[in-house]
Amino acid sequence: MPITLPQGAVIVFQGDSITDAGRRDEPGDGLGWGYPRLTADLLTAAYPDAGLRFFNRGVGGNTAADLRARWQSDAIDLRPDVVSVLIGINDTWRRYDSDRLTTTESYEKDYRHILSRVRDETDARLLLIEPFLLPVRAEQWQWREDLDPRIHVVRRLASEFDAALLSADGLLNQAARTVGTPETIAPDGIHPAPEGHRLLAEEWARLVTKG
């Protein structure tokens, strides 16, 4: 079921570098150049009189635990009407590049905590974006054993919290098959190229409607 945006809705994008997309290099409350900016542009064009307001609070390198640590100031205090969350690839990545394991159970505990706070302390609707991986190096296929259970966590939490679900892993991997190379969608398998961000934004916008 689509999320219905109220007049003057405050929309908060949360996550890691995929969401950040250079926003911290911009003055003020920049949205960066990635899917949050593109989504904001799409929704503003679709609903020009809705008075929508957008905040990007993605921080490069963040894990689910990092989101939990800054959730008050970077989510709850913004008094959101919609909270979008994309987190998980760094929880997986650090296992393979730094030998730092975050268990699926710990990931779910932190993720559940932030969603519970949104439910209990705000009237905001939730939109969860699956973490994703488009293997471009042979060794990245091994990462799936760690990432896939996290994707299942996000799907389960979306059902539990009545959140909209953006199935990004399937969306982007299918796009990679269509164009013939994953590098076109995500050059390093993790961070989307402009085409990948465009696909995320279009799907994000498809999941909402104006009340």
Backbone torsions as a table, in degrees:
resi	resn	phi	psi	omega
1	MET	NA	130.8	-179.1
2	PRO	-64.4	152.8	172.3
3	ILE	-79.8	132.3	177.1
4	THR	-94.6	123.9	-178.1
5	LEU	-88.3	124.3	174.3
6	PRO	-76.1	164.3	175.1
7	GLN	-58.0	134.0	179.4
8	GLY	71.1	22.9	-175.6
9	ALA	-58.4	139.3	173.2
10	VAL	-98.7	119.8	-177.0
11	ILE	-114.0	123.2	-177.2
12	VAL	-113.9	125.7	174.7
13	PHE	-100.0	125.5	-179.0
14	GLN	-124.4	146.5	177.5
15	GLY	162.4	-150.7	-176.5
16	ASP	-109.1	-146.4	-175.2
17	SER	-65.8	-26.9	178.5
18	ILE	-63.4	-38.3	176.2
19	THR	-79.7	-42.5	179.4
20	ASP	-51.6	-58.5	174.6
21	ALA	44.5	46.7	174.7
22	GLY	81.7	8.0	-174.5
23	ARG	-67.5	-29.1	-178.6
24	ARG	-75.7	-10.7	174.8
25	ASP	-88.7	-4.2	-179.0
26	GLU	-98.0	152.7	177.8
27	PRO	-71.0	150.0	175.4
28	GLY	63.9	-144.1	-178.6
29	ASP	-92.1	64.3	179.8
30	GLY	-66.6	151.8	179.0
31	LEU	-100.8	-3.8	-177.0
32	GLY	76.2	-169.5	-176.2
33	TRP	-110.2	1.2	-173.3
34	GLY	-93.2	-153.3	-172.4
35	TYR	-61.4	-31.1	175.6
36	PRO	-61.7	-44.5	177.6
37	ARG	-62.5	-45.5	-178.6
38	LEU	-65.5	-38.3	177.1
39	THR	-64.6	-45.3	178.1
40	ALA	-58.1	-41.8	178.9
41	ASP	-63.4	-42.9	-179.7
42	LEU	-64.5	-44.6	-177.5
43	LEU	-71.3	-37.0	178.2
44	THR	-64.9	-39.0	177.6
45	ALA	-68.6	-37.3	-178.6
46	ALA	-74.0	-33.6	-175.9
47	TYR	-130.7	68.5	-171.7
48	PRO	-64.6	-22.0	-177.9
49	ASP	-103.7	12.3	-174.0
50	ALA	-84.4	-13.8	179.9
51	GLY	64.5	34.1	-178.0
52	LEU	-68.8	143.3	176.7
53	ARG	-123.9	139.6	-172.6
54	PHE	-125.9	137.9	175.1
55	PHE	-131.1	130.6	174.1
56	ASN	-106.5	119.7	178.6
57	ARG	-121.7	25.2	174.0
58	GLY	-66.7	143.1	178.7
59	VAL	-133.0	121.1	-179.2
60	GLY	-55.2	137.9	178.1
61	GLY	87.0	-6.0	-175.1
62	ASN	-69.0	148.7	170.9
63	THR	-112.5	177.9	177.1
64	ALA	-60.2	-37.7	178.4
65	ALA	-64.3	-36.3	178.1
66	ASP	-65.3	-41.1	176.5
67	LEU	-60.4	-43.4	-179.8
68	ARG	-59.3	-39.7	-176.1
69	ALA	-67.2	-27.9	-177.1
70	ARG	-115.0	18.4	-171.8
71	TRP	-67.4	-33.5	-178.6
72	GLN	-62.4	-55.8	-174.9
73	SER	-74.2	-32.6	-171.8
74	ASP	-101.9	6.7	175.9
75	ALA	-144.3	-67.5	-173.9
76	ILE	-59.7	-45.4	-175.9
77	ASP	-67.2	-16.0	178.9
78	LEU	-81.3	-5.0	178.6
79	ARG	52.3	59.8	-172.9
80	PRO	-77.1	156.8	168.7
81	ASP	-102.6	-25.7	175.3
82	VAL	-139.4	132.7	175.1
83	VAL	-119.9	122.4	177.7
84	SER	-105.0	132.0	-177.2
85	VAL	-127.6	127.9	170.6
86	LEU	-132.5	107.6	-177.5
87	ILE	-151.6	145.3	174.2
88	GLY	145.7	-29.7	-175.3
89	ILE	-67.4	-33.1	177.8
90	ASN	-71.1	-30.9	174.6
91	ASP	-60.3	-35.4	176.5
92	THR	-79.4	-49.2	-173.3
93	TRP	-56.9	-43.5	-177.0
94	ARG	-62.8	-24.4	176.2
95	ARG	-63.5	-35.8	-171.8
96	TYR	-98.1	-23.9	179.4
97	ASP	-105.2	-14.6	-178.2
98	SER	-132.7	2.6	-178.3
99	ASP	55.3	38.3	179.6
100	ARG	-114.2	105.6	-174.1
101	LEU	-90.5	127.0	166.7
102	THR	-110.4	116.0	-177.3
103	THR	-66.8	157.0	175.4
104	THR	-61.2	-36.5	179.7
105	GLU	-63.5	-42.2	178.7
106	SER	-67.3	-41.5	176.5
107	TYR	-57.9	-46.7	-179.6
108	GLU	-65.1	-38.2	-179.9
109	LYS	-61.7	-46.6	-179.9
110	ASP	-67.8	-41.2	179.8
111	TYR	-64.1	-45.3	179.7
112	ARG	-61.8	-37.0	-179.6
113	HIS	-61.1	-47.4	-176.5
114	ILE	-69.0	-36.2	178.0
115	LEU	-68.3	-37.5	178.8
116	SER	-63.6	-38.1	178.7
117	ARG	-65.9	-41.5	176.4
118	VAL	-60.6	-45.7	-179.7
119	ARG	-63.2	-42.9	-171.3
120	ASP	-85.9	-23.7	-172.5
121	GLU	-115.4	-4.3	179.9
122	THR	-140.5	174.4	172.7
123	ASP	-105.2	17.9	-172.9
124	ALA	-73.4	148.0	167.8
125	ARG	-87.6	156.1	-176.7
126	LEU	-113.3	141.3	172.3
127	LEU	-129.7	113.7	-176.8
128	LEU	-103.1	131.5	177.8
129	ILE	-107.4	124.0	177.1
130	GLU	-58.4	139.7	164.4
131	PRO	-64.8	155.1	-173.3
132	PHE	-144.8	162.6	177.9
133	LEU	-151.7	131.2	176.0
134	LEU	-118.2	90.1	-172.7
135	PRO	-55.4	124.1	174.8
136	VAL	-114.2	-10.8	174.8
137	ARG	-123.0	145.8	-174.6
138	ALA	-54.5	-40.1	-175.9
139	GLU	-68.7	-19.8	-179.8
140	GLN	-70.1	-19.4	175.7
141	TRP	-62.4	-30.6	177.9
142	GLN	-64.8	-29.4	-178.8
143	TRP	-61.4	-24.4	-176.9
144	ARG	-59.6	-31.5	-178.8
145	GLU	-63.5	-26.2	178.1
146	ASP	-91.6	-39.4	-174.9
147	LEU	-76.9	-39.5	-174.7
148	ASP	-56.7	-42.9	176.3
149	PRO	-62.8	-29.6	177.6
150	ARG	-70.1	-38.5	175.5
151	ILE	-60.0	-41.3	178.4
152	HIS	-64.3	-35.4	175.4
153	VAL	-59.9	-47.0	-178.3
154	VAL	-62.4	-41.4	178.7
155	ARG	-63.6	-41.4	179.6
156	ARG	-66.3	-42.1	179.9
157	LEU	-67.7	-35.4	177.0
158	ALA	-59.6	-41.7	177.9
159	SER	-66.9	-44.8	-177.1
160	GLU	-63.9	-39.2	-175.8
161	PHE	-99.5	12.3	179.1
162	ASP	52.3	44.9	-178.9
163	ALA	-95.8	150.3	167.5
164	ALA	-68.0	144.3	-176.8
165	LEU	-121.3	124.5	173.4
166	LEU	-102.2	108.8	-174.3
167	SER	-81.8	73.0	-170.2
168	ALA	-68.8	-33.7	-176.5
169	ASP	-63.4	-47.9	177.6
170	GLY	-68.0	-41.4	-179.3
171	LEU	-57.5	-49.8	-174.4
172	LEU	-77.2	-35.3	176.8
173	ASN	-68.0	-36.2	175.6
174	GLN	-66.1	-40.2	177.2
175	ALA	-61.6	-39.0	178.8
176	ALA	-63.2	-40.1	177.7
177	ARG	-65.9	-36.5	-178.1
178	THR	-66.4	-43.6	-178.5
179	VAL	-84.4	-14.7	173.6
180	GLY	98.1	-7.0	-179.9
181	THR	-153.8	130.8	179.9
182	PRO	-66.3	-27.2	-178.2
183	GLU	-60.9	-27.3	178.1
184	THR	-65.3	-31.3	-178.2
185	ILE	-93.6	-39.1	179.8
186	ALA	-150.3	99.8	-171.8
187	PRO	-55.9	-35.0	178.9
188	ASP	-103.9	6.9	-178.8
189	GLY	86.3	-8.6	-173.0
190	ILE	-121.5	-53.0	-175.4
191	HIS	-94.5	121.9	-177.2
192	PRO	-64.9	144.3	165.7
193	ALA	-74.7	172.7	177.3
194	PRO	-50.3	-38.2	178.7
195	GLU	-63.5	-40.2	177.5
196	GLY	-64.7	-43.1	177.6
197	HIS	-63.4	-38.0	178.6
198	ARG	-61.7	-43.4	179.4
199	LEU	-63.4	-41.5	177.6
200	LEU	-62.6	-44.6	-178.2
201	ALA	-63.9	-43.4	-179.4
202	GLU	-63.7	-39.9	179.0
203	GLU	-70.3	-38.9	177.1
204	TRP	-57.6	-50.7	-177.1
205	ALA	-63.1	-31.4	-180.0
206	ARG	-67.1	-23.2	-175.8
207	LEU	-86.3	0.4	-179.6
208	VAL	-127.0	158.9	175.0
209	THR	-144.5	158.6	-179.6
210	LYS	-90.2	134.3	179.0
211	GLY	-77.4	NA	NA
